[in-house]
Amino acid sequence: MKRTFLGEFEEIVLLTVAILGEEAYGVTVTQELEQKTGRSVGFSTVHTTLQRLEEKGFLASQMGGATAERGGRRKRFFTVTAAGRKALVEVKQVREELWGALPPQTLQLMGG
C-alpha cells in the first residue's frame, strides 16, 4: 500500500485539528498553532494547508451556521478522517523509530 507523506507543517496542522475536535476551523487552528508552537502563522497559509489536507483525504469539512459576529458568513469546520488518523499514527511511529535509533551521545552538549 502506498503511503502518503506529510510535510512538517501539514503534520502540525493535522495534529491541531485533532486536538481542537469540533472547534477546528481556520481561525482556531491558526490561533492554536501559534500558541502551541510559538510560530507566527498566517491565516492564508493555514487555510491553504487545510484545503490541501482535505484534498488528500486526511480531513473532511462541513459548513457551520451563519453568525452575526461574522457578518452572516459561515465557518468551515474540519475533522480528521480515518485516513488522517492513520497518517498521524504512521508519522508518530516513524518519528519514534528514528528517535529510538539515535545514539545517546548525539544529543550530549559539547565541552561538558
N, C-alpha and C positions, 0 to 999 in steps of 0.2 A: 504494500500500500504506500502510495506517495505521501510524504509528509509535507505540510505547508509550513515554511519557516516564518517566524515573526521577527520583525525588526525590533530593536530595543524600545523605541517609542511606542510601537504597536503593542508590545507586551505590557508596558505600564498602563496604557490606555485600557486595554482589555482587563487587566487586573483591577483598575479603578472602577470600571463598570461593574465588575463582580462585587467589589466592596460596597458600592453605593446601592446595589439592588434596584428596587423600584424607583429610586430617586435619581437614576442616572440619565441625565440629558446634558447637552453641550456645556451649559454654564456650570453645573455642579461637577462635571468631570474635570473641567478646566480648573475650578477652584480647589478641588481635592488634590489634583496633580501638583499644583503649586504649593499647597500646604504640606503634602507628604514628601515631595522631592526637593523643595526649596528652589526649584527652577521657575523662571518666568516663562510661561507658556501662552502662546497666542491662541485665542478662541478659534480662529480660522484654521490653525494647524490641527487642533483637536477635532474640529468639525470634519475636516478632510480625512483624518485618520479614522474617525467613527464610520464615515461612509465607506472607506476602503475595507475596514474590518467587516462591515455588513455585506459588501460585495463578495468578500472571501467566504462568507457563510459563518463567521465567528460571532456575529452579533445579529440580532433581529431588532426591529424598531416598530413603534406604533405611535400614532399621534394622540396626545392628551387633549383635554378640553381647552377651549379658548378662555383666557382670563383678562379682566380689565387692566390689571397691572402690567400686562404685556401688550396693551393696545389691541386686544382682541386676537392676538396671534396665539397659535397653539405650540406647545412644546413637543418635540420628538423624543420619546423615551426609548432607551436602549436596554436590551437584556442579552446576556451571554447564552449562546446556543450550545447544544451538545457538542458540536464541532469545536466551538470556542473553549469549552471546558476541557475537552481532550487536548487541544493545543496547549493550554496552560499547564496541564499535567505533564505533557511531554517536555515542555521547556523547563519545568521545575526539575524533572528527572535528569535532563542533560546537565543543567547547572550543578546539581548535587553530585553527579558523577565527576564532573570537571573539578569541582572544589575538593572532592574526596581524593582525587589523584594528584593534587598539588602537593609537592614536597614541603614539609613544615618550614624548612629553612628559607623558602622563597619569600615568605612574608615577614621574616625577622628584620628588625631595624639594624642598620649598619652601625658599626662602632660601639656596640653595647654589649 
